[in-house]
Amino acid sequence: MSKVRSEQARTDNPVWGAAEFAKAERASDVLGELFGAEQAAAMLKPKRGRPVAAARKELVSVRYDAEVLAAFRASGPGWQARLNAALSDWLKTHKPEDVAA
């Protein structure tokens, strides 16, 4: 980061100190008054990360045969979703408790 020379410093946007932070209010407390409740709700809505899915998935560690993984990986991006779909499809016609290990 480069240093800002004093003649280049913006006086309309000064650095905050402890006193300014002590007087500060939360955005959620003041945005409704400034922009209205609907716009404030839209501004405060979290937009980071992946949207939460209705059917959540669980992270597990599983070992598959190398050939199985190679075949799914060779199908390109999204191979994990296709592997999940193949297992879900299998469950439509099989019961895991009926399959011998």
DAZI-V154519 format. One line per field, one symbol per residue. ss: DSSP state (~ for helix, > for strand, _ for the rest). psi: psi as a letter, one per 40 degrees, with the letter a starting at -180 (. if undefined). burial: # if it has 16 or more other C-alpha atoms within 10 Angstrom, else .. A space follows every 50 residues. Layout:
ss->???
psi->???
burial->???
This chain:
ss->_____~~~_________~~~~~~___~~~~~~~~~_~~~~~~~~______ _______________~~~~~~~~~____~~~~~~~~~~~~~~~__~~~__ _
psi->hiihideeiheegihiadddddeiiiddddddddeidddddddehheiah ihidhiihhihihiiddddddddeeaieddddddddddddddeihdeehi .
burial->..............................#........#.......... .....................#......#...#................. .
